[in-house]
Amino acid sequence: MSDSPNERQAGAEEAQLKLCTIPEMPDLLAEAGLKRLTEARIRQLAATPEFPGPVWERGNLRLFNWPPVLEYFRERKLRPGERTDLKRDQEAPPSDEHHDKAGPQ
C-alpha cells in the first residue's frame, strides 16, 4: 500500500528539518564550504531581522532550522570594511545640538 499524500509531505518536511544551535553553526558553515564565523558574530547576525528566526526557543536555548540558515549565509551580501557608523550619521536627520546653545544675542 502506498503512503497517503499527507504522510509523504510530512516525511519531506522532516527530511528538510535539521535543527542546530548557534554553537554548532561554525562547524556546519565550514562543512558547507563557507567561511567559518565565530559564535559571537553569528549571534550578532541572528539579532538582525534578516536572519531566519528560531523554530524553538526556551530560556537561552534557540534551535534553528539549518537549511534556511544556510541559504541566508550563502546569499548574504558581504561588505568588508564598510563604515556603517558613518552611514548611520548620513541617514540621521540634522539636529540642532551643534548650534550655539546661548541663542541669539
SVG drawing of the C-alpha trace seen along z (x, -y; Angstrom):
<svg xmlns="http://www.w3.org/2000/svg" viewBox="-4 -90 42 92">
<polyline fill="none" stroke="black" stroke-width="0.4" points="0.0,0.0 1.3,-3.5 1.7,-6.4 -1.1,-9.0 -0.1,-12.4 -0.1,-13.8 2.3,-11.2 4.6,-11.8 4.5,-15.6 5.3,-15.1 8.2,-12.9 9.6,-15.5 9.3,-18.2 11.1,-16.0 13.9,-15.4 14.3,-19.2 14.2,-19.9 17.7,-19.8 17.9,-21.6 21.0,-23.3 22.1,-25.8 24.4,-28.8 27.4,-26.9 27.1,-24.3 26.8,-26.7 30.6,-27.5 31.3,-23.8 28.2,-23.5 29.3,-26.5 32.8,-25.0 31.3,-21.7 29.2,-23.6 32.3,-25.2 31.5,-28.7 33.7,-31.0 33.7,-29.9 32.3,-32.6 32.6,-32.9 29.7,-32.1 29.7,-35.8 29.4,-37.0 26.6,-34.6 24.8,-35.8 25.1,-39.4 23.7,-38.3 20.9,-36.3 19.7,-39.5 19.0,-41.2 15.6,-40.9 17.0,-39.3 18.3,-36.2 15.9,-33.2 14.1,-33.0 14.4,-30.1 11.9,-27.3 12.1,-26.6 13.2,-28.7 13.3,-28.2 15.4,-30.3 18.7,-30.9 18.4,-27.9 17.4,-28.6 17.0,-25.9 17.3,-27.0 16.3,-25.0 19.7,-24.7 18.5,-24.8 17.1,-28.4 20.1,-29.5 22.5,-28.0 20.6,-29.8 20.9,-33.1 24.7,-32.7 25.0,-31.7 23.0,-34.8 24.3,-37.3 25.9,-40.3 29.4,-40.9 30.5,-44.5 34.1,-44.2 35.5,-47.5 32.3,-49.4 31.9,-52.1 28.4,-51.6 28.9,-54.2 29.3,-56.9 26.3,-55.6 24.1,-55.9 25.3,-59.5 24.4,-60.3 20.9,-58.8 20.2,-60.7 18.2,-63.9 20.2,-67.0 19.8,-68.1 20.0,-71.5 22.5,-70.2 25.5,-71.7 24.2,-75.2 25.2,-77.7 23.1,-77.0 23.2,-80.6 20.8,-81.5 20.7,-84.8 22.2,-87.8"/>
</svg>
